[in-house]
Amino acid sequence: MKLWGGRFEKSTDALVEDFHSSISFDQRLYKQDIQGSIAHARMLGEIGVLTPAEAQQIIEGLKGILTDIREGKIQFEIGAEDIHMNVEKLLTERVGTVGKKVHTGRSRNDQVALDLRLFLREEIDHTQELLITLLRTVLNLAKEHQETYMPGYTHLQKAQPISFAHHMMAYAQMFLRDLGRLKDTRKRLNVSPLGSGALAGTTFPLEREMVAQELGFDGITWNSLDGVSDRDFALEFLSAASILMMHLSRLCEELVLWSTGEFQFVIMDDGYSTGSSIMPQKKNPDVAELVRGKTGRVYGDLIALLTVMKGLPLAYNKDMQEDKEQVFDAVDTIQKSLLVVEPMLRTMKVNKKAMAEGAKGGFTNATDLADYLAKKNVPFREAHEIVGKLVLYCSKRGCGLEDLTLKEFQEHSDVFAEDLFESIGIEYCVRQRHIPGGPSPESVAQAILWTEHILEQF
Ligand code: ARG
């Protein structure tokens, strides 16, 4: 017998039973569902819709169900559709008719909106913890490598020398913004929809604030239609998760590239690499690749839910049951990814020598040579032209700028003097970029301090 069976003459088709049931996945919300029902029942008792004894019976019954689910003693029923009706059915089986009163002034529509908000709030907190751990590892790498020089790239062509610390600090900024996005999502998410009913509130004088407070919300939703039909909070989470995955994916892409024989900038720890079933010599950065690949899943989750929501008339529609698997999948994917990227990064070896070697080639000091001329009053565009010619001259001879004689420099411009050689040394090039946000060791140290300061707010 269905909890809603009164107006039906026939039972649900067996195919439909299976098709529309969500218990196989929404059982993951059991804790939040029971938490919500306990707060609702307690409030019904306070306002006199239930007697204190009835409220107490319901609360005790719900607590017992919570323990039994935790201990794996409960077999959920597909026939009871979802977690909400499974719990209600169990309650009535345990405490009798009074259990049938728990749903007074409530609908599954506001119930499920509540459960998902409670669930996401917890998962956002946990995700933030994982992200902070990763960010601290990134900061530690930056602290260690302020004088580890490497080439910076644009178009994946060598551009200007930087330090490995500076490169890591770029990711620190990304992760800091990810933390901000999660915090922001949590703030908007943290209001209680309970009391919205099916769509039009309820005739019972529910104390919405009381329930909201008990459940740790900052307030309540202010439109009952929106209360049950809004999934912005899930979409905001999925957006933040997608951007976070994009950052992880870019980092992983660089690790894949850097661990190639051609680069050899890093050596991944054996624990985070795998071999080949045929090629005995192989050591592949599979973990980094898989994180890059899993980014697609999270984007998929976001696009799926955006698409589910886009054509829905107000208020609740069954389509919205499709929100949960996307949210669960994204939560699992970002948490597992964060969990594995942190130690992968922490245990990898940084090949300072290969990085420093790489920083030297490819005329990474050409801008600095142009700057040298510009500082001696040559208009920058002319300086650019002169250095361009010098680069061409070197390319034809297969050497670098630092390999030329003063005479060869002076054949291109008489502004050049002996001090030019200092200005094109790789370390000097980096040190001179001591602008805030720049790659010089002192600028990076400043950025680390600033980042640590912002991190204290989380
Ligand atoms: N299982 C449903 C969901 O996840 C719960 C709400 C169902 N409400 C309804 N009126 N059918 O969205």
Residues whose N, C-alpha, C, O or C-beta is under 5 A from the ligand:
A	BS01	LIG	S22 D82 R108 N109 V112 M320 Q321
